[in-house]
Amino acid sequence: MQVRKFEASSMKEALEMIKLELGPEAIILSAQENKGFGLLGKGSVEVTAAISETQLKKRSFAQERLSPEDRNKFSGASAQVQRKFIEKSVSRYLPQDMSATNGPMRYVDIADEESNTNTKGRSVEAVLNDLKAQNIIKEKSPQKQMLSKKEQEASVRQKGHFRVKEAVQSAVRAAKTTESASKSTGHRVARNSDVEVKALKAEIQALRGLIQDFGSRDKNQNPISLHPGAERGLPFELSFHFEKLLNVGIDAEVATEILVQAKAELGEVKIKRRPLVQAWLAKYILNDIKIVNPIQLSKFHVFFGATGQGKTTALVKYAAQLVLKLKKRVAIVSCDTKRIAGTASLKTYSRILNCPFFTVSGPEGWGEIFAQLEGYDVVLIEMPSTALKSEEQMTEMRNLIPPVRNSMSTHFVQSVTWKDHDIYEILKRYLTLGVTDLLFTKLDEASQHGVMVNVQRRFGLPIFGFGIGPKVPEDFEFATKERVLDLIFKITKISHAGGE
């Protein structure tokens, strides 16, 4: 087996070199990217390929039967066309009883009239070369083309058997000569032969393992070591960006959609320049992200969310922003009356902020407090923490929503530390309650923030704000596109410690 390394500026060029040098049956062992340190002095691709001696002989045999002009056409043909031509050329001249075996036929498997000695002969390819050297196999002349196909096969088979038999007899005689010579030299030849046989066996075993490994792959899978995104149809030039998007938490499907669009807009040449692609991605995120304008505030703000998402803390931080920075008159309402500890905590924060505090346990409670809420600029409402897994919970939650749909914003509070799938499942249920936007919390506890992009692309909801730490009111931010981009690509880092 011959193993060679090829270096080119792109994977396409490397594969062309391999096809030209080794032929279509070459096996790609590995592929790696050289980041400016290759032989070409710049970013390049290095591919290691291997080809068996048998396949090289087959290719050489097929090419020798071509004219120079046809040989050039053969070199420029596709790998599939070359493979078909080689197999057809070899099988055309190889006797059927030899080509029909599962592997190279051994000479010992051929009956010998003159000797019963069992010895291993050369491969079929070696015999094929002998037949060719002795002009037993020739190109068809115009006269021979008139023969029927059966007659041609019978002629080749007859001559082939004669020469194979002759070659076997020669091999046996050579073996006897070697045996007598080895006795006179203290069996050194025999020992050397044993070493060579063991080495050949080890090499064959390794090749079998390699073949089994490739045979176990999906038939539709390219035998080349796949680069990130290859299974999704992304070119090698975008593999770095695909992997980077995955590393910041962006879903593989979303990353693929983005990079497919990048390829379409930038073209084959520009996607090879990483800074250009990175700039394109930054611009794309800025344009794609949707946020809520904090200036256009509704009077009623409802906070939904499952247990442990930081809903109460997010409400208090937002209230502090409104009271201390925007100088708004704020009232706080809790509908989570079944959780006594939660109500007590929210009531304590209300006193600190000097905001009136109300509780509502049913739909009739809103009628009782509406008159008292008339003089306030903003009313913040905390809903019960539940997963909405039953129709009873859905009905109870729906009855607690204040009957003021035209002037109300509903925020779905969600920790970015949750898995995408879990967020999708619970948010689907909350959407039936009229969720208008997203409020992400615990940004300081997460190393990846791509989930924000995933959730928004899936449900189309804008982002209202962020909870970025435990401090009140400092650790709350209204969402901006620039801040989302910063969190995704880690332009700056959150310096806060602790959780919400």
C-alpha positions, 0 to 999 in steps of 0.5 A, spaced: 500 500 500 502 506 498 500 512 503 501 519 500 500 526 503 497 532 498 496 539 500 492 544 496 489 551 497 482 547 498 479 541 499 476 540 492 483 541 489 486 536 494 481 531 491 483 533 484 490 531 485 489 525 489 484 522 483 490 524 478 496 521 482 492 515 485 486 514 481 479 513 483 480 507 488 484 511 493 482 511 500 482 518 504 485 517 511 484 524 514 484 531 512 486 537 516 486 544 515 493 548 516 492 555 519 498 559 515 503 554 516 503 549 510 507 548 505 503 553 501 505 559 506 498 560 507 491 557 509 491 550 506 488 543 506 492 537 507 489 530 505 492 523 507 490 518 502 492 511 500 492 506 495 493 499 494 498 496 489 493 492 486 489 498 484 495 501 482 496 496 477 489 495 475 489 503 473 496 502 470 493 496 466 487 500 463 491 506 461 496 503 457 491 501 453 489 508 451 492 512 446 495 519 448 489 523 447 484 518 450 489 518 456 488 525 457 481 525 456 481 519 461 485 523 467 480 529 466 474 524 467 470 524 473 472 518 479 466 514 477 467 514 470 474 512 471 472 507 476 467 504 471 473 504 465 478 501 469 474 495 472 471 494 465 478 494 462 481 489 467 475 484 467 475 484 459 481 480 459 481 477 466 479 469 465 472 469 468 474 463 473 479 468 476 475 474 476 469 471 480 473 469 486 472 473 493 479 475 493 486 474 489 486 467 487 492 463 489 496 459 485 495 453 490 488 453 488 489 451 481 490 444 480 497 442 477 498 436 473 506 435 474 506 436 482 502 436 488 506 441 492 502 446 495 505 453 495 503 460 495 503 463 488 503 470 486 497 475 486 492 475 480 495 481 478 502 479 477 499 473 473 496 479 469 502 483 468 506 476 465 500 475 460 501 482 458 508 482 457 508 475 453 503 479 449 498 473 450 493 479 452 492 484 446 488 489 443 482 487 439 484 488 432 478 489 427 478 482 425 478 479 432 472 484 433 468 480 428 468 474 433 462 473 438 463 474 445 463 467 447 468 465 442 473 471 445 471 469 452 473 462 451 480 464 447 482 468 453 480 463 458 484 457 454 490 462 454 490 464 461 489 457 464 495 455 459 499 461 462 497 460 469 499 453 469 506 454 466 507 460 472 505 455 477 510 450 475 515 455 475 513 457 482 514 450 484 521 449 481 523 456 484 521 454 491 525 447 490 531 451 488 530 456 494 529 450 499 536 447 497 539 454 497 537 455 504 539 448 507 546 450 505 546 457 508 543 455 515 536 456 513 537 464 513 533 464 507 527 461 511 528 465 517 528 471 513 522 469 509 518 467 515 519 474 518 517 477 511 511 473 511 509 475 518 510 482 516 505 481 510 500 478 515 500 484 519 499 489 514 494 485 511 490 484 518 491 492 518 488 493 511 482 488 513 481 492 519 481 499 515 476 496 510 471 494 515 471 500 518 470 504 512 465 498 510 461 500 516 460 507 515 453 509 512 453 508 504 451 515 503 457 518 507 463 520 504 469 516 507 473 523 508 474 525 515 468 530 515 469 537 517 463 540 522 457 541 518 459 537 512 453 532 514 448 538 513 451 540 506 456 546 509 462 547 505 469 546 509 470 554 508 464 555 513 466 549 518 470 554 523 464 558 523 459 553 524 463 550 530 463 557 533 456 558 533 455 551 536 460 553 541 456 559 543 449 555 544 446 556 537 442 550 535 445 546 529 439 547 525 439 555 526 446 555 525 446 551 518 440 556 516 444 562 517 451 559 514 447 557 508 444 564 507 451 567 508 454 562 503 449 565 498 450 572 499 458 572 500 459 567 494 464 561 494 470 566 494 469 571 500 466 565 504 474 563 504 475 569 508 474 568 516 473 576 517 468 577 512 464 571 514 464 574 521 462 581 520 457 578 516 454 574 521 455 580 526 450 584 521 446 578 520 444 577 528 443 585 529 438 585 523 435 578 525 434 580 533 427 583 535 427 587 541 421 591 545 422 598 545 422 600 552 419 607 551 412 604 549 410 602 555 404 599 557 400 600 563 399 593 565 405 588 565 404 581 567 410 576 569 409 569 567 414 563 568 415 556 571 418 555 578 425 557 579 426 562 573 427 568 577 420 571 576 419 575 582 426 578 582 426 580 575 419 584 577 422 587 583 428 589 578 424 592 573 420 596 578 426 599 581 428 601 574 421 604 573 421 608 580 428 610 581 430 611 574 424 613 570 420 616 576 414 612 575 408 611 579 408 603 580 403 599 583 405 591 584 400 586 584 401 578 586 396 573 584 401 567 587 397 567 593 398 560 594 405 560 595 405 564 602 413 565 602 413 568 595 407 573 596 411 575 603 418 577 599 414 581 594 410 585 599 417 586 603 420 589 596 414 593 595 415 597 602 422 598 600 420 601 593 414 605 597 410 602 592 402 599 594 402 592 594 395 588 592 393 581 592 388 577 587 386 570 588 381 570 583 377 574 577 373 577 582 379 580 585 380 585 579 374 588 580 375 590 587 382 593 586 381 597 579 379 603 582 385 603 586 390 602 580 387 608 576 392 613 579 398 609 577 403 609 571 405 602 571 402 596 574 406 590 575 403 583 576 406 576 578 402 570 576 403 563 579 409 559 578 406 553 574 408 548 568 401 548 565 401 541 564 393 540 566 387 543 563 385 545 570 392 549 571 390 553 564 383 555 566 386 557 573 391 562 570 387 564 564 382 567 569 387 571 573 389 575 567 387 582 568 381 584 563 385 589 560 388 586 553 389 593 550 394 596 554 397 590 557 404 586 556 405 579 558 413 577 559 415 570 559 421 569 564 426 564 562 433 562 565 438 561 559 441 555 563 435 551 561 436 546 555 432 548 549 427 543 548 425 544 555 424 551 554 420 550 547 415 545 551 413 550 556 413 556 552 408 552 547 403 552 553 404 559 555 403 562 548 396 560 549 395 565 554 398 571 550 405 572 551 408 578 548 415 578 549 421 574 552 425 576 559 431 572 560 434 571 566 441 568 570 445 571 564 451 571 569 450 563 571 450 561 563 457 560 559 452 560 553 447 565 550 445 562 544 439 559 546 436 566 546 437 566 538 434 559 538 427 561 542 426 567 538 427 564 531 422 558 533 417 563 536 418 569 533 417 573 540 421 579 541 426 580 547 424 585 553 430 585 558 435 581 561 436 579 569 444 579 569 445 578 576 443 578 584 443 586 585 437 590 585 436 594 581 443 594 577 442 587 574 437 589 570 437 591 563 432 593 557 434 589 551 438 592 545 440 588 539 448 590 541 447 587 547 444 580 544 450 580 539 455 582 545 452 576 549 452 571 543 460 572 541 463 574 548 465 581 545 465 583 553 464 579 559 459 579 565 463 581 571 458 579 576 458 573 580 452 569 584 445 568 581 438 571 581 
